[in-house]
Amino acid sequence: MTIPVPLTAECVLTDVAGGLAVARRFTRLTLLAWTDGAAVDDALLVVTELATNALTHGGGDPVLRLSVEGGDIRVEVFDDNPAPPVRRPAGADGGWGLALVDRLASLRGTAPHGRGKVVWCVLPASSAELAG
């Protein structure tokens, strides 16, 4: 089976409780359809962190975009707050999320988008073998 690349899919996140469940289900189903599943667990951790930040601090209805190209999985979360995420010291009250994303991703960044921003990361190619 030949899979056309790049593959891209989006999901709108509407609230913290329901939005995170939707984001995780969307991510799992999309990546299992597109890849051999090796990177699904890492992608779920990354999506949970970035979606939580967007739903908690971003404003509007954040959008999760997943794409696969050249064996890499790109995770992007768009929101309406132009302020970049701030990595804070990890402790009992949190602060572990962006450190976890940085540990799992080969790249992470933030860019202006519309009136807000997009926070993105790329999972290593070794974790993202295309199914087929």
PyMOL commands that set and color helices and strands:
alter all, ss='L'
color gray80, all
select helices_A, chain A and resi 16-34+40-58+97-104+125-127
alter helices_A, ss='H'
color red, helices_A
select strands_A, chain A and resi 7-12+63-69+72-79+107-113+116-123
alter strands_A, ss='S'
color yellow, strands_A
deselect
rebuild
show_as cartoon
